Amino acid sequence: MKALVLTVITLLTVFAGEVMACPACAGSLQNPKDKYLVYSLIVFIVLIYIPFYLLYRTIIKNRHLNELKESDLK
């Protein structure tokens, strides 16, 4: 798990220059760095969406965890 986290952080650091751009320059056809802008945005959205979805699913699944049922007490 630590190796995976380290790999992701390293990749994000290496490719950080590909994503950075001023708002007026982002998406311009003359800039060759914007060739991978869509892929960078897709990766960013996936990296944000998946952990929050897992957190949401865990909260919804365990929302009644603290409630005791009569059948559990016997």
Jmol script that loads the backbone (N, CA, C; Angstrom):
load data "model"
ATOM      1  N   MET A   1       0.823  -1.192   0.000  1.00  0.00           N
ATOM      2  CA  MET A   1       0.000   0.000   0.000  1.00  0.00           C
ATOM      3  C   MET A   1       0.869   1.257   0.000  1.00  0.00           C
ATOM      4  N   LYS A   2       1.947   1.231   0.790  1.00  0.00           N
ATOM      5  CA  LYS A   2       2.833   2.390   0.840  1.00  0.00           C
ATOM      6  C   LYS A   2       3.512   2.609  -0.502  1.00  0.00           C
ATOM      7  N   ALA A   3       3.829   1.512  -1.184  1.00  0.00           N
ATOM      8  CA  ALA A   3       4.470   1.626  -2.495  1.00  0.00           C
ATOM      9  C   ALA A   3       3.522   2.257  -3.508  1.00  0.00           C
ATOM     10  N   LEU A   4       2.240   1.908  -3.422  1.00  0.00           N
ATOM     11  CA  LEU A   4       1.247   2.476  -4.328  1.00  0.00           C
ATOM     12  C   LEU A   4       1.095   3.972  -4.098  1.00  0.00           C
ATOM     13  N   VAL A   5       1.007   4.375  -2.848  1.00  0.00           N
ATOM     14  CA  VAL A   5       0.882   5.792  -2.519  1.00  0.00           C
ATOM     15  C   VAL A   5       2.120   6.557  -2.979  1.00  0.00           C
ATOM     16  N   LEU A   6       3.281   5.988  -2.736  1.00  0.00           N
ATOM     17  CA  LEU A   6       4.519   6.631  -3.166  1.00  0.00           C
ATOM     18  C   LEU A   6       4.581   6.749  -4.688  1.00  0.00           C
ATOM     19  N   THR A   7       4.137   5.733  -5.401  1.00  0.00           N
ATOM     20  CA  THR A   7       4.125   5.764  -6.860  1.00  0.00           C
ATOM     21  C   THR A   7       3.181   6.838  -7.375  1.00  0.00           C
ATOM     22  N   VAL A   8       1.990   6.926  -6.800  1.00  0.00           N
ATOM     23  CA  VAL A   8       1.018   7.933  -7.231  1.00  0.00           C
ATOM     24  C   VAL A   8       1.545   9.336  -6.973  1.00  0.00           C
ATOM     25  N   ILE A   9       2.121   9.562  -5.807  1.00  0.00           N
ATOM     26  CA  ILE A   9       2.666  10.885  -5.488  1.00  0.00           C
ATOM     27  C   ILE A   9       3.817  11.235  -6.430  1.00  0.00           C
ATOM     28  N   THR A  10       4.651  10.263  -6.729  1.00  0.00           N
ATOM     29  CA  THR A  10       5.767  10.502  -7.646  1.00  0.00           C
ATOM     30  C   THR A  10       5.259  10.841  -9.039  1.00  0.00           C
ATOM     31  N   LEU A  11       4.276  10.104  -9.533  1.00  0.00           N
ATOM     32  CA  LEU A  11       3.728  10.384 -10.857  1.00  0.00           C
ATOM     33  C   LEU A  11       3.054  11.750 -10.908  1.00  0.00           C
ATOM     34  N   LEU A  12       2.329  12.089  -9.855  1.00  0.00           N
ATOM     35  CA  LEU A  12       1.682  13.404  -9.824  1.00  0.00           C
ATOM     36  C   LEU A  12       2.714  14.522  -9.797  1.00  0.00           C
ATOM     37  N   THR A  13       3.814  14.311  -9.104  1.00  0.00           N
ATOM     38  CA  THR A  13       4.867  15.319  -9.052  1.00  0.00           C
ATOM     39  C   THR A  13       5.562  15.465 -10.405  1.00  0.00           C
ATOM     40  N   VAL A  14       5.819  14.347 -11.052  1.00  0.00           N
ATOM     41  CA  VAL A  14       6.513  14.379 -12.341  1.00  0.00           C
ATOM     42  C   VAL A  14       5.660  15.056 -13.405  1.00  0.00           C
ATOM     43  N   PHE A  15       4.368  14.757 -13.426  1.00  0.00           N
ATOM     44  CA  PHE A  15       3.502  15.296 -14.472  1.00  0.00           C
ATOM     45  C   PHE A  15       2.772  16.569 -14.061  1.00  0.00           C
ATOM     46  N   ALA A  16       3.153  17.184 -12.949  1.00  0.00           N
ATOM     47  CA  ALA A  16       2.488  18.405 -12.498  1.00  0.00           C
ATOM     48  C   ALA A  16       2.670  19.547 -13.494  1.00  0.00           C
ATOM     49  N   GLY A  17       3.799  19.590 -14.174  1.00  0.00           N
ATOM     50  CA  GLY A  17       4.047  20.637 -15.162  1.00  0.00           C
ATOM     51  C   GLY A  17       3.151  20.535 -16.374  1.00  0.00           C
ATOM     52  N   GLU A  18       2.618  19.360 -16.629  1.00  0.00           N
ATOM     53  CA  GLU A  18       1.724  19.179 -17.768  1.00  0.00           C
ATOM     54  C   GLU A  18       0.355  19.793 -17.521  1.00  0.00           C
ATOM     55  N   VAL A  19      -0.031  19.905 -16.275  1.00  0.00           N
ATOM     56  CA  VAL A  19      -1.374  20.352 -15.938  1.00  0.00           C
ATOM     57  C   VAL A  19      -1.423  21.855 -15.676  1.00  0.00           C
ATOM     58  N   MET A  20      -0.327  22.432 -15.220  1.00  0.00           N
ATOM     59  CA  MET A  20      -0.316  23.833 -14.829  1.00  0.00           C
ATOM     60  C   MET A  20      -0.364  24.739 -16.057  1.00  0.00           C
ATOM     61  N   ALA A  21      -1.261  25.700 -16.020  1.00  0.00           N
ATOM     62  CA  ALA A  21      -1.371  26.683 -17.093  1.00  0.00           C
ATOM     63  C   ALA A  21      -2.186  27.858 -16.589  1.00  0.00           C
ATOM     64  N   CYS A  22      -1.963  29.003 -17.182  1.00  0.00           N
ATOM     65  CA  CYS A  22      -2.773  30.159 -16.813  1.00  0.00           C
ATOM     66  C   CYS A  22      -4.172  29.963 -17.402  1.00  0.00           C
ATOM     67  N   PRO A  23      -5.211  30.575 -16.822  1.00  0.00           N
ATOM     68  CA  PRO A  23      -6.572  30.361 -17.324  1.00  0.00           C
ATOM     69  C   PRO A  23      -6.755  30.766 -18.786  1.00  0.00           C
ATOM     70  N   ALA A  24      -6.058  31.812 -19.227  1.00  0.00           N
ATOM     71  CA  ALA A  24      -6.198  32.243 -20.616  1.00  0.00           C
ATOM     72  C   ALA A  24      -5.460  31.305 -21.570  1.00  0.00           C
ATOM     73  N   CYS A  25      -4.441  30.610 -21.065  1.00  0.00           N
ATOM     74  CA  CYS A  25      -3.636  29.742 -21.931  1.00  0.00           C
ATOM     75  C   CYS A  25      -4.160  28.316 -21.982  1.00  0.00           C
ATOM     76  N   ALA A  26      -4.934  27.909 -21.017  1.00  0.00           N
ATOM     77  CA  ALA A  26      -5.392  26.521 -20.950  1.00  0.00           C
ATOM     78  C   ALA A  26      -6.276  26.202 -22.144  1.00  0.00           C
ATOM     79  N   GLY A  27      -5.962  25.159 -22.818  1.00  0.00           N
ATOM     80  CA  GLY A  27      -6.750  24.723 -23.962  1.00  0.00           C
ATOM     81  C   GLY A  27      -6.389  25.389 -25.265  1.00  0.00           C
ATOM     82  N   SER A  28      -5.351  26.165 -25.280  1.00  0.00           N
ATOM     83  CA  SER A  28      -4.967  26.799 -26.547  1.00  0.00           C
ATOM     84  C   SER A  28      -4.377  25.755 -27.478  1.00  0.00           C
ATOM     85  N   LEU A  29      -4.592  25.929 -28.756  1.00  0.00           N
ATOM     86  CA  LEU A  29      -4.113  24.947 -29.727  1.00  0.00           C
ATOM     87  C   LEU A  29      -2.626  25.107 -30.023  1.00  0.00           C
ATOM     88  N   GLN A  30      -2.041  26.241 -29.685  1.00  0.00           N
ATOM     89  CA  GLN A  30      -0.634  26.473 -29.980  1.00  0.00           C
ATOM     90  C   GLN A  30       0.290  25.883 -28.921  1.00  0.00           C
ATOM     91  N   ASN A  31      -0.229  25.588 -27.741  1.00  0.00           N
ATOM     92  CA  ASN A  31       0.605  25.093 -26.662  1.00  0.00           C
ATOM     93  C   ASN A  31       0.683  23.558 -26.720  1.00  0.00           C
ATOM     94  N   PRO A  32       1.864  23.002 -26.952  1.00  0.00           N
ATOM     95  CA  PRO A  32       1.958  21.538 -27.046  1.00  0.00           C
ATOM     96  C   PRO A  32       1.743  20.822 -25.714  1.00  0.00           C
ATOM     97  N   LYS A  33       1.878  21.517 -24.587  1.00  0.00           N
ATOM     98  CA  LYS A  33       1.663  20.885 -23.277  1.00  0.00           C
ATOM     99  C   LYS A  33       0.191  20.577 -23.030  1.00  0.00           C
ATOM    100  N   ASP A  34      -0.715  21.239 -23.721  1.00  0.00           N
ATOM    101  CA  ASP A  34      -2.142  21.028 -23.515  1.00  0.00           C
ATOM    102  C   ASP A  34      -2.659  19.788 -24.236  1.00  0.00           C
ATOM    103  N   LYS A  35      -1.781  19.047 -24.864  1.00  0.00           N
ATOM    104  CA  LYS A  35      -2.186  17.831 -25.567  1.00  0.00           C
ATOM    105  C   LYS A  35      -2.754  16.809 -24.582  1.00  0.00           C
ATOM    106  N   TYR A  36      -2.244  16.798 -23.366  1.00  0.00           N
ATOM    107  CA  TYR A  36      -2.664  15.822 -22.367  1.00  0.00           C
ATOM    108  C   TYR A  36      -3.580  16.423 -21.308  1.00  0.00           C
ATOM    109  N   LEU A  37      -4.131  17.591 -21.559  1.00  0.00           N
ATOM    110  CA  LEU A  37      -4.978  18.265 -20.573  1.00  0.00           C
ATOM    111  C   LEU A  37      -6.210  17.436 -20.230  1.00  0.00           C
ATOM    112  N   VAL A  38      -6.873  16.886 -21.216  1.00  0.00           N
ATOM    113  CA  VAL A  38      -8.091  16.111 -20.972  1.00  0.00           C
ATOM    114  C   VAL A  38      -7.772  14.864 -20.151  1.00  0.00           C
ATOM    115  N   TYR A  39      -6.671  14.197 -20.480  1.00  0.00           N
ATOM    116  CA  TYR A  39      -6.297  13.000 -19.726  1.00  0.00           C
ATOM    117  C   TYR A  39      -5.936  13.357 -18.287  1.00  0.00           C
ATOM    118  N   SER A  40      -5.277  14.476 -18.098  1.00  0.00           N
ATOM    119  CA  SER A  40      -4.927  14.908 -16.747  1.00  0.00           C
ATOM    120  C   SER A  40      -6.178  15.212 -15.941  1.00  0.00           C
ATOM    121  N   LEU A  41      -7.151  15.846 -16.564  1.00  0.00           N
ATOM    122  CA  LEU A  41      -8.401  16.144 -15.870  1.00  0.00           C
ATOM    123  C   LEU A  41      -9.174  14.874 -15.538  1.00  0.00           C
ATOM    124  N   ILE A  42      -9.155  13.906 -16.439  1.00  0.00           N
ATOM    125  CA  ILE A  42      -9.834  12.636 -16.180  1.00  0.00           C
ATOM    126  C   ILE A  42      -9.198  11.926 -14.994  1.00  0.00           C
ATOM    127  N   VAL A  43      -7.881  11.888 -14.955  1.00  0.00           N
ATOM    128  CA  VAL A  43      -7.176  11.243 -13.844  1.00  0.00           C
ATOM    129  C   VAL A  43      -7.477  11.973 -12.537  1.00  0.00           C
ATOM    130  N   PHE A  44      -7.481  13.305 -12.571  1.00  0.00           N
ATOM    131  CA  PHE A  44      -7.774  14.089 -11.371  1.00  0.00           C
ATOM    132  C   PHE A  44      -9.181  13.789 -10.860  1.00  0.00           C
ATOM    133  N   ILE A  45     -10.155  13.758 -11.754  1.00  0.00           N
ATOM    134  CA  ILE A  45     -11.530  13.500 -11.353  1.00  0.00           C
ATOM    135  C   ILE A  45     -11.667  12.098 -10.770  1.00  0.00           C
ATOM    136  N   VAL A  46     -11.018  11.118 -11.382  1.00  0.00           N
ATOM    137  CA  VAL A  46     -11.093   9.747 -10.880  1.00  0.00           C
ATOM    138  C   VAL A  46     -10.437   9.647  -9.505  1.00  0.00           C
ATOM    139  N   LEU A  47      -9.280  10.297  -9.331  1.00  0.00           N
ATOM    140  CA  LEU A  47      -8.582  10.233  -8.046  1.00  0.00           C
ATOM    141  C   LEU A  47      -9.363  10.922  -6.936  1.00  0.00           C
ATOM    142  N   ILE A  48     -10.187  11.888  -7.277  1.00  0.00           N
ATOM    143  CA  ILE A  48     -11.019  12.560  -6.283  1.00  0.00           C
ATOM    144  C   ILE A  48     -12.326  11.796  -6.061  1.00  0.00           C
ATOM    145  N   TYR A  49     -12.918  11.292  -7.129  1.00  0.00           N
ATOM    146  CA  TYR A  49     -14.237  10.667  -7.041  1.00  0.00           C
ATOM    147  C   TYR A  49     -14.214   9.349  -6.287  1.00  0.00           C
ATOM    148  N   ILE A  50     -13.266   8.485  -6.566  1.00  0.00           N
ATOM    149  CA  ILE A  50     -13.258   7.142  -5.993  1.00  0.00           C
ATOM    150  C   ILE A  50     -13.151   7.153  -4.465  1.00  0.00           C
ATOM    151  N   PRO A  51     -12.202   7.885  -3.850  1.00  0.00           N
ATOM    152  CA  PRO A  51     -12.160   7.867  -2.373  1.00  0.00           C
ATOM    153  C   PRO A  51     -13.420   8.436  -1.724  1.00  0.00           C
ATOM    154  N   PHE A  52     -13.995   9.491  -2.315  1.00  0.00           N
ATOM    155  CA  PHE A  52     -15.205  10.054  -1.727  1.00  0.00           C
ATOM    156  C   PHE A  52     -16.398   9.125  -1.914  1.00  0.00           C
ATOM    157  N   TYR A  53     -16.449   8.397  -3.020  1.00  0.00           N
ATOM    158  CA  TYR A  53     -17.516   7.422  -3.212  1.00  0.00           C
ATOM    159  C   TYR A  53     -17.394   6.292  -2.186  1.00  0.00           C
ATOM    160  N   LEU A  54     -16.174   5.812  -1.968  1.00  0.00           N
ATOM    161  CA  LEU A  54     -15.974   4.757  -0.980  1.00  0.00           C
ATOM    162  C   LEU A  54     -16.331   5.234   0.425  1.00  0.00           C
ATOM    163  N   LEU A  55     -15.974   6.457   0.742  1.00  0.00           N
ATOM    164  CA  LEU A  55     -16.327   7.029   2.042  1.00  0.00           C
ATOM    165  C   LEU A  55     -17.836   7.159   2.189  1.00  0.00           C
ATOM    166  N   TYR A  56     -18.500   7.662   1.167  1.00  0.00           N
ATOM    167  CA  TYR A  56     -19.958   7.801   1.183  1.00  0.00           C
ATOM    168  C   TYR A  56     -20.632   6.445   1.350  1.00  0.00           C
ATOM    169  N   ARG A  57     -20.170   5.452   0.597  1.00  0.00           N
ATOM    170  CA  ARG A  57     -20.760   4.121   0.668  1.00  0.00           C
ATOM    171  C   ARG A  57     -20.577   3.514   2.064  1.00  0.00           C
ATOM    172  N   THR A  58     -19.425   3.725   2.671  1.00  0.00           N
ATOM    173  CA  THR A  58     -19.167   3.208   4.009  1.00  0.00           C
ATOM    174  C   THR A  58     -20.063   3.883   5.038  1.00  0.00           C
ATOM    175  N   ILE A  59     -20.240   5.182   4.917  1.00  0.00           N
ATOM    176  CA  ILE A  59     -21.104   5.905   5.858  1.00  0.00           C
ATOM    177  C   ILE A  59     -22.544   5.446   5.725  1.00  0.00           C
ATOM    178  N   ILE A  60     -23.044   5.318   4.510  1.00  0.00           N
ATOM    179  CA  ILE A  60     -24.425   4.888   4.307  1.00  0.00           C
ATOM    180  C   ILE A  60     -24.617   3.455   4.789  1.00  0.00           C
ATOM    181  N   LYS A  61     -23.636   2.609   4.540  1.00  0.00           N
ATOM    182  CA  LYS A  61     -23.737   1.204   4.940  1.00  0.00           C
ATOM    183  C   LYS A  61     -23.760   1.051   6.461  1.00  0.00           C
ATOM    184  N   ASN A  62     -23.026   1.884   7.177  1.00  0.00           N
ATOM    185  CA  ASN A  62     -22.892   1.756   8.625  1.00  0.00           C
ATOM    186  C   ASN A  62     -23.616   2.854   9.398  1.00  0.00           C
ATOM    187  N   ARG A  63     -24.619   3.451   8.833  1.00  0.00           N
ATOM    188  CA  ARG A  63     -25.287   4.568   9.510  1.00  0.00           C
ATOM    189  C   ARG A  63     -26.067   4.148  10.742  1.00  0.00           C
ATOM    190  N   HIS A  64     -26.509   2.902  10.808  1.00  0.00           N
ATOM    191  CA  HIS A  64     -27.258   2.429  11.972  1.00  0.00           C
ATOM    192  C   HIS A  64     -26.417   1.509  12.843  1.00  0.00           C
ATOM    193  N   LEU A  65     -25.130   1.691  12.817  1.00  0.00           N
ATOM    194  CA  LEU A  65     -24.227   0.800  13.541  1.00  0.00           C
ATOM    195  C   LEU A  65     -24.375   0.926  15.057  1.00  0.00           C
ATOM    196  N   ASN A  66     -24.644   2.109  15.554  1.00  0.00           N
ATOM    197  CA  ASN A  66     -24.711   2.335  17.005  1.00  0.00           C
ATOM    198  C   ASN A  66     -26.062   1.997  17.613  1.00  0.00           C
ATOM    199  N   GLU A  67     -27.034   1.728  16.793  1.00  0.00           N
ATOM    200  CA  GLU A  67     -28.353   1.382  17.322  1.00  0.00           C
ATOM    201  C   GLU A  67     -28.372  -0.095  17.715  1.00  0.00           C
ATOM    202  N   LEU A  68     -28.811  -0.354  18.928  1.00  0.00           N
ATOM    203  CA  LEU A  68     -28.903  -1.729  19.397  1.00  0.00           C
ATOM    204  C   LEU A  68     -30.292  -2.278  19.100  1.00  0.00           C
ATOM    205  N   LYS A  69     -30.324  -3.516  18.669  1.00  0.00           N
ATOM    206  CA  LYS A  69     -31.605  -4.184  18.429  1.00  0.00           C
ATOM    207  C   LYS A  69     -31.857  -5.143  19.581  1.00  0.00           C
ATOM    208  N   GLU A  70     -33.118  -5.440  19.815  1.00  0.00           N
ATOM    209  CA  GLU A  70     -33.448  -6.367  20.899  1.00  0.00           C
ATOM    210  C   GLU A  70     -32.891  -7.743  20.631  1.00  0.00           C
ATOM    211  N   SER A  71     -32.874  -8.148  19.390  1.00  0.00           N
ATOM    212  CA  SER A  71     -32.392  -9.493  19.055  1.00  0.00           C
ATOM    213  C   SER A  71     -30.877  -9.597  19.322  1.00  0.00           C
ATOM    214  N   ASP A  72     -30.145  -8.483  19.269  1.00  0.00           N
ATOM    215  CA  ASP A  72     -28.708  -8.503  19.535  1.00  0.00           C
ATOM    216  C   ASP A  72     -28.391  -8.635  21.020  1.00  0.00           C
ATOM    217  N   LEU A  73     -29.328  -8.226  21.856  1.00  0.00           N
ATOM    218  CA  LEU A  73     -29.081  -8.253  23.302  1.00  0.00           C
ATOM    219  C   LEU A  73     -29.275  -9.649  23.892  1.00  0.00           C
ATOM    220  N   LYS A  74     -29.985 -10.504  23.220  1.00  0.00           N
ATOM    221  CA  LYS A  74     -30.256 -11.847  23.768  1.00  0.00           C
ATOM    222  C   LYS A  74     -29.148 -12.813  23.501  1.00  0.00           C
TER     223      LYS A  74
END
end "model"
wireframe off; spacefill off
backbone 0.3
color backbone group
